[in-house]
Amino acid sequence: MANAKETPRQKMISLLYLVLTCLLALNVSKEVLHGFVHINESIETTNSNFTNTTQKIMEAFKEAIRQGRYEFAPYYQKAQKTDVLTQRAYGYLDSLKKSDQLYRR
């Protein structure tokens, strides 16, 4: 086909197919990107919900210890350590997301 001479009409049809293919590829990319945005929003909502729940649990631990229920103290200490590690991991992932290190490939 590459050696065959095309009529101007065939050249135009080939060019239109190429343009159509490019437009379809751009449309797919837009939809894929929209999917990633939707997933990111869902993850941020989930993180917010877990943060609120964790804060409520930590407050319940503090209140129980204030009321003299010291059997919760070891669990509260473990929860504090877990909270620190979680915040550190979340901060690291958030810094990667905000930087352009992920996009330098």
C-alpha positions as CSV (number, residue, x, y, z in Angstrom):
1,M,0.0,0.0,0.0
2,A,2.8,2.4,0.7
3,N,4.1,2.1,-2.8
4,A,0.7,2.5,-4.5
5,K,-0.3,6.0,-5.6
6,E,-3.4,7.2,-3.9
7,T,-5.9,9.5,-5.4
8,P,-6.5,12.9,-3.7
9,R,-9.8,11.4,-2.5
10,Q,-8.1,8.4,-0.9
11,K,-5.5,10.7,0.7
12,M,-8.3,12.8,2.2
13,I,-10.1,9.7,3.5
14,S,-6.9,8.4,5.1
15,L,-6.3,11.7,6.7
16,L,-9.8,11.8,8.1
17,Y,-9.4,8.3,9.5
18,L,-6.2,9.5,11.2
19,V,-7.9,12.6,12.6
20,L,-10.8,10.5,13.8
21,T,-8.5,8.0,15.5
22,C,-6.6,10.8,17.2
23,L,-9.9,12.4,18.5
24,L,-11.0,9.0,19.8
25,A,-7.7,8.5,21.6
26,L,-8.0,12.0,23.2
27,N,-11.5,11.2,24.3
28,V,-10.4,7.9,25.9
29,S,-7.6,9.7,27.7
30,K,-10.0,12.3,29.0
31,E,-12.3,9.6,30.4
32,V,-9.4,7.7,32.0
33,L,-8.2,10.9,33.6
34,H,-11.7,11.6,34.9
35,G,-11.7,8.2,36.4
36,F,-8.5,8.9,38.3
37,V,-9.9,12.2,39.5
38,H,-13.0,10.3,40.8
39,I,-10.8,7.7,42.5
40,N,-8.7,10.4,44.2
41,E,-11.8,12.2,45.4
42,S,-13.2,9.0,46.9
43,I,-9.9,8.2,48.6
44,E,-9.8,11.8,50.1
45,T,-13.4,11.3,51.4
46,T,-12.5,8.0,52.9
47,N,-9.4,9.5,54.6
48,S,-11.5,12.3,56.0
49,N,-14.0,9.8,57.4
50,F,-11.3,7.7,59.0
51,T,-9.6,10.8,60.5
52,N,-12.9,11.8,62.1
53,T,-13.5,8.3,63.4
54,T,-10.0,8.1,64.7
55,Q,-10.3,11.4,66.5
56,K,-13.5,10.2,68.2
57,I,-11.9,7.0,69.3
58,M,-8.9,8.8,70.7
59,E,-11.2,11.2,72.6
60,A,-13.2,8.2,74.0
61,F,-9.9,6.7,75.2
62,K,-8.9,10.0,76.9
63,E,-12.3,10.3,78.5
64,A,-12.2,6.7,79.8
65,I,-8.8,7.2,81.3
66,R,-9.9,10.5,82.9
67,Q,-12.8,8.7,84.5
68,G,-10.3,6.3,86.2
69,R,-10.7,3.3,83.8
70,Y,-7.0,2.6,83.6
71,E,-7.4,-0.7,81.8
72,F,-7.6,1.3,78.6
73,A,-4.2,3.0,79.1
74,P,-2.2,0.4,77.2
75,Y,-4.6,0.4,74.3
76,Y,-4.5,4.2,74.3
77,Q,-0.7,4.2,74.1
78,K,-0.7,1.7,71.2
79,A,-3.3,3.9,69.5
80,Q,-1.1,7.0,69.9
81,K,1.9,5.2,68.4
82,T,-0.2,3.9,65.5
83,D,-1.6,7.4,64.9
84,V,1.9,8.9,64.7
85,L,3.0,6.2,62.2
86,T,-0.1,6.7,60.2
87,Q,0.3,10.4,60.1
88,R,3.9,10.0,59.0
89,A,3.0,7.6,56.2
90,Y,0.1,9.8,55.1
91,G,2.3,12.9,55.1
92,Y,4.9,11.1,52.9
93,L,2.3,9.9,50.4
94,D,0.7,13.4,50.3
95,S,4.1,15.0,49.7
96,L,4.7,12.6,46.8
97,K,1.3,13.4,45.4
98,K,1.9,17.1,45.5
99,S,5.4,17.0,44.1
100,D,6.2,16.1,40.5
101,Q,8.4,13.1,41.4
102,L,5.7,10.7,40.3
103,Y,5.5,12.3,36.8
104,R,9.2,12.3,36.0
105,R,9.3,9.1,34.0
